[in-house]
Amino acid sequence: MNNKPRYEILDALRGVAALMVVAFHMLEILGNGDHTRQLLNHGYLAVDFFFALSGFVIGYAYDDRWGKGMTIWTFFKRRLIRLHPLVILGTLLGAILFYFQDGKNEWTRIADVSPLRLIVVMLICFTMLPCGKSLDVRGWNETNPLNGPVWSLQWEYLANIFYATIVRRFNVFALSLLVLASSALTVSLCLNFDFTGLLAARDYAKYSVIGGWSLEGDQLLVGVSRLLYPFFSGLLLSRLGWKIPVKRCGFALCSALLIVTLAMPFVGTKECQMPNGFYEAAAILFVFPLIVSLGAGTRELVGKKRKVCLFLGEISYPIYITHFPLICLLASWHGKHPQATTAQVFTVCAGLFLLAIFNAWAALKLYDLPIRKLLGKRAK
C-alpha cells in the first residue's frame, strides 16, 4: 500500500492544463483553419506538460517499490486500473454521440458508417490498439476516431512499458543521457531539422510540435519526439529531488506560468515561423520542468485553496478523456449555423464547457472511482 502524500499542486496543475485543452479545442473548431492565428494558440502543448507531470509522478510513486516486491505485471495492473476505465467510457461516449453529428458537413464518412462497423471500431478502440485508415470512420486520420485525445494516452502507455521494462533500472547518469538524447529530438522537431525526411509532410505545422495522433511516419516521429523528453525529464526531476521551495502563492504562480505558456500567440509570422519553433522548444525543455519543480516544492495548501486544488486534480484526467465528443458536437453545430452571432456562439461554448466539467465530475464519482475500487480488490 502506498502511503506517500500526493502532490496536490501537481494534480491541480494537470486540471488547469486540461481546462485549457477544452478551451483550445473549442477555439480550434471556431477558427478559420489557420493555426498561426488561433486564440489560445499553444494549447496543444498541454500534452507535453502532461507527459512531464506523468514522468515525475511515476518516479515518485513507483521508483522505490521495485525493490519491495512489486513486479512488472503488478505495475501494469495498477496503471491499467488507474487509466483504462475512463478510456473505455470516453470512447463509448464518442460512439454514442457519433450519429448526432452531421456527416454531410464536417466529416463525409460519418454518413456512410454502418452501425456494425461503428461497433467494431468502438471495440477495437476499447483495447487502446490504434486504428488505421481502413477504420477511420470520422475522417481525421486519428488512432482513436471516436475519442481523439486517446492518442496521447497510447503514447503514455508506451512510456510506462518502456519505464517498467528498461528505464527503471537506469541510474541517474544513464537517465540523464536518455534525457539529453531526447532533447535533441525535441529541438529537431521544433526547428524542423528534417534528418529523416519524414517531416517534409508537415507543411501545415512546421516549427511546432503539432501532431502525433496517427500512424503515418511523420506522425509517429512527432509522437516519439513529444513523449520522450517530457516524460523522462519528469522522471529525472523526481529522482534528483529537484524541487524549488515556494512558501506562498505557489499554485497561483505555477498556474499563471502554465496559462501564459499555453495561451501565448503564435510567435513569428506565417511567412517566418522559425521563432515559434524556438518558443516551443524553450517551453518544453525549460519552462515545463520549471513549473513541475515549483509545483513539487510548493508547501501544502489548506482551507479553500486546497479544496480548489483537490477538485481540479480530481477532474483533470476525466475531463481530458471525456470532453472531445462534445467538441465534435460543437463542430457539427458550428457547421450547421455558420451565421450564428457572437452571443450565440459564446452561449453554446459556455454551456458545453460547463457540461464537460459536470460530465468529468459525474464520470469520476459514478463510474471511475467505483470501478477502480472494484478492480483494485480483484487485483489483490
C-alpha positions as CSV (number, residue, x, y, z in Angstrom):
1,M,0.0,0.0,0.0
2,N,1.4,3.4,-0.9
3,N,1.1,5.8,2.0
4,K,3.1,8.7,0.3
5,P,1.4,12.1,0.3
6,R,0.1,13.2,-3.0
7,Y,1.5,16.3,-4.8
8,E,-1.8,18.1,-4.7
9,I,-0.4,21.1,-6.6
10,L,0.8,19.0,-9.4
11,D,-2.6,17.3,-9.6
12,A,-4.3,20.7,-9.7
13,L,-1.9,21.9,-12.5
14,R,-3.0,18.9,-14.5
15,G,-6.5,20.2,-14.1
16,V,-5.6,23.7,-15.2
17,A,-4.0,22.3,-18.3
18,A,-6.9,20.1,-19.0
19,L,-9.3,23.0,-18.9
20,M,-7.0,24.9,-21.2
21,V,-7.2,21.9,-23.6
22,V,-11.0,22.1,-23.6
23,A,-11.0,25.8,-24.4
24,F,-8.3,25.3,-27.0
25,H,-10.3,22.6,-28.8
26,M,-13.4,24.9,-28.8
27,L,-11.5,27.8,-30.3
28,E,-9.8,25.4,-32.8
29,I,-13.3,24.4,-34.1
30,L,-14.4,28.0,-34.3
31,G,-11.2,29.2,-36.0
32,N,-10.5,29.7,-39.7
33,G,-8.2,26.7,-40.1
34,D,-5.0,28.8,-39.8
35,H,-3.3,27.6,-36.6
36,T,-0.9,30.6,-36.6
37,R,-3.9,32.9,-35.9
38,Q,-5.8,30.8,-33.3
39,L,-6.6,32.1,-29.9
40,L,-5.0,30.2,-27.0
41,N,-2.5,29.3,-29.7
42,H,-0.3,26.9,-27.9
43,G,-2.9,24.9,-26.0
44,Y,-1.7,21.7,-27.6
45,L,1.5,22.0,-25.6
46,A,-0.6,20.9,-22.6
47,V,0.0,17.3,-23.8
48,D,3.8,17.8,-23.4
49,F,3.2,19.2,-20.0
50,F,1.0,16.1,-19.1
51,F,3.9,13.9,-20.2
52,A,6.3,15.8,-17.9
53,L,3.9,15.5,-14.9
54,S,3.4,11.8,-15.6
55,G,7.1,11.1,-15.6
56,F,7.6,12.9,-12.3
57,V,4.6,11.2,-10.7
58,I,5.6,7.8,-12.0
59,G,9.1,8.2,-10.5
60,Y,7.7,9.4,-7.2
61,A,5.1,6.7,-6.9
62,Y,6.9,3.7,-8.2
63,D,10.7,4.0,-8.2
64,D,11.1,2.8,-4.6
65,R,8.7,-0.1,-5.0
66,W,10.7,-2.2,-7.4
67,G,13.0,-3.5,-4.5
68,K,10.0,-4.2,-2.3
69,G,8.3,-7.0,-4.2
70,M,6.5,-5.1,-7.0
71,T,6.6,-6.9,-10.3
72,I,6.2,-5.6,-13.8
73,W,2.8,-7.3,-14.0
74,T,1.7,-5.6,-10.8
75,F,2.8,-2.2,-12.1
76,F,0.9,-2.8,-15.4
77,K,-2.2,-3.8,-13.5
78,R,-2.0,-0.6,-11.3
79,R,-1.6,1.6,-14.4
80,L,-4.4,-0.1,-16.3
81,I,-6.8,0.2,-13.3
82,R,-5.9,3.9,-13.0
83,L,-6.2,4.8,-16.6
84,H,-8.2,2.4,-18.7
85,P,-11.8,2.6,-17.3
86,L,-12.1,6.2,-18.5
87,V,-10.5,5.3,-21.8
88,I,-13.5,3.0,-22.3
89,L,-16.0,5.5,-21.1
90,G,-14.7,8.3,-23.3
91,T,-14.7,6.0,-26.3
92,L,-18.2,4.8,-25.5
93,L,-19.4,8.5,-25.3
94,G,-17.8,9.2,-28.6
95,A,-19.6,6.3,-30.2
96,I,-23.0,7.2,-28.7
97,L,-22.7,10.8,-29.9
98,F,-21.3,9.9,-33.3
99,Y,-24.6,9.9,-35.1
100,F,-25.8,13.1,-33.6
101,Q,-23.2,14.9,-35.8
102,D,-23.9,16.0,-39.3
103,G,-21.7,13.9,-41.5
104,K,-22.7,15.8,-44.6
105,N,-20.8,18.9,-43.4
106,E,-17.6,18.2,-41.5
107,W,-17.0,14.5,-41.8
108,T,-18.3,13.0,-45.0
109,R,-17.5,9.5,-43.8
110,I,-20.0,9.6,-41.0
111,A,-23.0,9.3,-43.3
112,D,-21.6,6.0,-44.7
113,V,-20.7,4.2,-41.5
114,S,-22.9,1.3,-40.6
115,P,-23.8,0.5,-37.0
116,L,-21.9,-2.8,-37.2
117,R,-18.7,-1.0,-38.4
118,L,-19.1,1.6,-35.7
119,I,-19.4,-1.2,-33.1
120,V,-16.3,-2.9,-34.4
121,V,-14.3,0.3,-34.3
122,M,-15.5,1.0,-30.8
123,L,-14.5,-2.4,-29.5
124,I,-11.0,-2.0,-31.1
125,C,-10.7,1.5,-29.5
126,F,-11.6,0.0,-26.1
127,T,-8.4,-2.0,-26.3
128,M,-6.2,1.1,-27.0
129,L,-5.0,-0.5,-30.2
130,P,-4.6,2.2,-32.8
131,C,-6.9,2.3,-35.7
132,G,-5.5,2.6,-39.2
133,K,-7.0,4.3,-42.3
134,S,-9.3,1.4,-43.0
135,L,-11.1,2.0,-39.7
136,D,-11.1,5.8,-39.8
137,V,-14.8,6.4,-39.5
138,R,-14.5,10.2,-38.8
139,G,-12.0,11.3,-41.5
140,W,-9.4,12.9,-39.3
141,N,-7.0,10.0,-39.5
142,E,-6.8,9.5,-35.8
143,T,-5.7,6.4,-34.0
144,N,-9.0,6.6,-32.0
145,P,-11.5,8.2,-34.3
146,L,-14.2,8.1,-31.6
147,N,-12.2,10.0,-29.0
148,G,-9.3,11.9,-30.4
149,P,-7.3,12.7,-27.2
150,V,-6.7,9.0,-26.5
151,W,-3.7,9.2,-28.9
152,S,-1.7,10.8,-26.0
153,L,-2.7,8.0,-23.7
154,Q,-1.5,5.5,-26.2
155,W,1.9,7.2,-26.1
156,E,1.8,7.3,-22.3
157,Y,1.1,3.6,-22.2
158,L,4.2,3.0,-24.3
159,A,6.2,5.3,-21.9
160,N,5.0,3.2,-19.0
161,I,6.1,0.0,-20.7
162,F,9.5,1.4,-21.5
163,Y,9.9,2.6,-17.9
164,A,8.8,-0.6,-16.3
165,T,10.9,-2.9,-18.6
166,I,14.0,-0.9,-19.1
167,V,14.4,2.6,-17.7
168,R,13.5,1.8,-14.1
169,R,16.9,0.1,-14.0
170,F,18.8,3.2,-15.2
171,N,20.9,5.1,-12.7
172,V,20.8,8.9,-12.8
173,F,23.7,9.1,-15.3
174,A,22.1,6.8,-17.8
175,L,18.7,8.5,-17.4
176,S,20.4,11.9,-17.9
177,L,21.9,10.6,-21.2
178,L,18.5,9.5,-22.3
179,V,17.0,12.9,-21.5
180,L,19.8,14.6,-23.3
181,A,19.4,12.5,-26.4
182,S,15.6,13.1,-26.2
183,S,16.1,16.8,-26.1
184,A,17.8,16.6,-29.4
185,L,14.6,15.1,-30.8
186,T,12.6,17.9,-29.3
187,V,14.9,20.6,-30.9
188,S,14.9,18.8,-34.2
189,L,11.1,18.7,-34.3
190,C,10.6,22.3,-33.1
191,L,13.1,23.7,-35.5
192,N,12.2,21.4,-38.4
193,F,15.6,19.8,-38.8
194,D,14.4,17.0,-41.1
195,F,17.2,14.5,-40.8
196,T,14.9,11.6,-41.5
197,G,13.0,13.1,-44.4
198,L,9.7,12.4,-42.6
199,L,9.0,15.9,-41.6
200,A,8.5,17.1,-45.1
201,A,4.9,16.0,-44.9
202,R,4.3,18.6,-42.1
203,D,3.9,21.8,-44.2
204,Y,0.8,22.5,-42.2
205,A,2.7,22.6,-38.9
206,K,6.3,23.4,-39.4
207,Y,8.2,24.8,-36.4
208,S,5.7,23.3,-34.0
209,V,5.1,20.0,-32.2
210,I,1.6,19.7,-33.6
211,G,0.8,16.0,-34.3
212,G,1.3,12.5,-33.1
213,W,-2.2,11.2,-33.4
214,S,-2.0,8.9,-36.5
215,L,0.1,6.1,-37.9
216,E,2.0,7.9,-40.7
217,G,5.8,8.0,-40.5
218,D,5.9,11.8,-39.8
219,Q,3.2,11.5,-37.1
220,L,5.0,8.6,-35.4
221,L,8.2,10.6,-35.3
222,V,6.3,13.6,-33.9
223,G,4.7,11.3,-31.2
224,V,8.0,9.8,-30.1
225,S,9.7,13.3,-30.1
226,R,6.9,14.8,-28.0
227,L,6.9,11.9,-25.5
228,L,10.5,11.1,-24.6
229,Y,12.0,14.3,-23.3
230,P,9.0,15.5,-21.2
231,F,8.3,12.1,-19.7
232,F,11.8,11.1,-18.8
233,S,12.9,14.7,-17.8
234,G,10.0,14.5,-15.3
235,L,11.3,11.1,-14.1
236,L,14.8,12.6,-13.8
237,L,13.5,15.6,-11.8
238,S,11.8,13.1,-9.4
239,R,15.0,11.1,-8.9
240,L,17.2,14.1,-8.4
241,G,14.7,15.6,-6.0
242,W,14.8,19.0,-7.7
243,K,12.1,21.0,-6.0
244,I,12.1,24.7,-5.9
245,P,10.6,25.8,-2.5
246,V,7.7,28.2,-2.7
247,K,6.3,29.4,0.6
248,R,3.3,31.4,-0.7
249,C,1.2,31.6,-3.8
250,G,2.9,28.6,-5.3
251,F,-0.2,27.3,-7.1
252,A,-1.1,30.8,-8.4
253,L,2.5,31.3,-9.7
254,C,2.6,27.9,-11.4
255,S,-0.9,28.3,-12.9
256,A,0.0,31.7,-14.2
257,L,3.2,30.4,-15.9
258,L,1.3,27.5,-17.4
259,I,-1.7,29.5,-18.6
260,V,0.6,32.2,-20.2
261,T,2.7,29.5,-21.9
262,L,-0.3,27.7,-23.4
263,A,-2.2,30.9,-24.3
264,M,0.8,32.6,-26.0
265,P,0.0,33.8,-29.5
266,F,1.9,32.3,-32.4
267,V,5.5,33.6,-32.3
268,G,6.6,35.0,-35.7
269,T,4.5,35.2,-38.9
270,K,3.1,32.8,-41.4
271,E,6.0,33.6,-43.7
272,C,8.6,33.3,-40.9
273,Q,7.7,30.6,-38.4
274,M,11.1,29.6,-37.0
275,P,10.7,31.9,-33.9
276,N,7.7,29.8,-32.9
277,G,9.9,26.7,-33.0
278,F,12.3,28.3,-30.6
279,Y,9.4,29.3,-28.3
280,E,8.0,25.7,-28.2
281,A,11.4,24.2,-27.7
282,A,12.0,26.6,-24.7
283,A,8.6,25.8,-23.3
284,I,9.2,22.0,-23.4
285,L,12.9,22.0,-22.5
286,F,12.9,24.6,-19.7
287,V,9.5,26.1,-18.7
288,F,7.6,22.9,-18.1
289,P,10.3,21.3,-15.9
290,L,10.5,24.6,-14.0
291,I,6.7,24.5,-13.4
292,V,6.9,20.9,-12.2
293,S,9.8,21.8,-9.9
294,L,7.9,24.8,-8.5
295,G,4.8,22.7,-8.0
296,A,6.6,19.9,-6.3
297,G,8.3,22.5,-4.0
298,T,5.1,24.3,-3.0
299,R,4.0,23.9,0.6
300,E,0.8,22.0,1.2
301,L,-2.4,24.1,0.9
302,V,-5.1,24.4,3.5
303,G,-8.7,25.6,3.5
304,K,-10.5,26.7,0.4
305,K,-7.3,26.8,-1.7
306,R,-6.8,23.1,-1.0
307,K,-10.4,22.3,-1.9
308,V,-10.0,24.1,-5.3
309,C,-6.8,22.2,-5.9
310,L,-8.4,18.8,-5.0
311,F,-11.3,19.5,-7.3
312,L,-9.1,20.4,-10.2
313,G,-6.9,17.4,-9.6
314,E,-9.9,15.1,-9.4
315,I,-11.5,16.2,-12.7
316,S,-8.2,16.6,-14.6
317,Y,-8.0,13.2,-16.2
318,P,-11.8,12.7,-16.6
319,I,-12.3,16.0,-18.4
320,Y,-9.4,15.4,-20.7
321,I,-10.5,11.9,-21.7
322,T,-14.3,12.6,-22.0
323,H,-14.6,16.2,-23.4
324,F,-13.8,15.5,-27.1
325,P,-17.2,14.1,-28.1
326,L,-18.7,17.4,-27.0
327,I,-16.1,19.2,-29.2
328,C,-17.3,17.2,-32.1
329,L,-20.9,18.2,-31.4
330,L,-19.7,21.8,-31.3
331,A,-18.1,21.3,-34.7
332,S,-21.4,19.9,-36.1
333,W,-23.4,22.7,-34.6
334,H,-21.0,25.3,-36.0
335,G,-21.1,23.7,-39.4
336,K,-24.9,24.0,-39.4
337,H,-25.0,27.5,-38.1
338,P,-22.3,29.5,-39.9
339,Q,-24.2,32.7,-39.4
340,A,-24.5,32.4,-35.7
341,T,-24.0,35.6,-33.7
342,T,-21.1,36.0,-31.3
343,A,-23.6,35.8,-28.4
344,Q,-25.0,32.5,-29.7
345,V,-21.5,31.0,-30.1
346,F,-20.5,32.2,-26.7
347,T,-23.6,30.7,-25.1
348,V,-23.2,27.3,-26.8
349,C,-19.4,27.2,-25.9
350,A,-20.0,28.2,-22.3
351,G,-22.7,25.6,-21.9
352,L,-20.6,22.9,-23.4
353,F,-17.6,23.9,-21.2
354,L,-19.7,23.6,-18.1
355,L,-21.2,20.4,-19.3
356,A,-17.7,19.0,-19.9
357,I,-16.8,19.8,-16.3
358,F,-20.0,18.2,-15.0
359,N,-19.5,15.1,-17.1
360,A,-16.0,14.8,-15.8
361,W,-17.1,15.0,-12.2
362,A,-20.0,12.6,-12.8
363,A,-17.7,10.2,-14.6
364,L,-15.3,10.2,-11.7
365,K,-17.8,9.8,-8.9
366,L,-20.3,7.5,-10.5
367,Y,-18.1,5.4,-12.7
368,D,-14.3,5.7,-12.4
369,L,-13.9,5.5,-8.6
370,P,-16.3,2.6,-8.1
371,I,-14.8,0.7,-11.0
372,R,-11.3,1.3,-9.8
373,K,-12.2,0.2,-6.3
374,L,-13.8,-3.0,-7.6
375,L,-10.9,-3.8,-9.9
376,G,-8.4,-3.0,-7.1
377,K,-10.0,-5.5,-4.8
378,R,-10.0,-8.2,-7.5
379,A,-6.4,-7.5,-8.5
380,K,-5.1,-8.2,-5.0
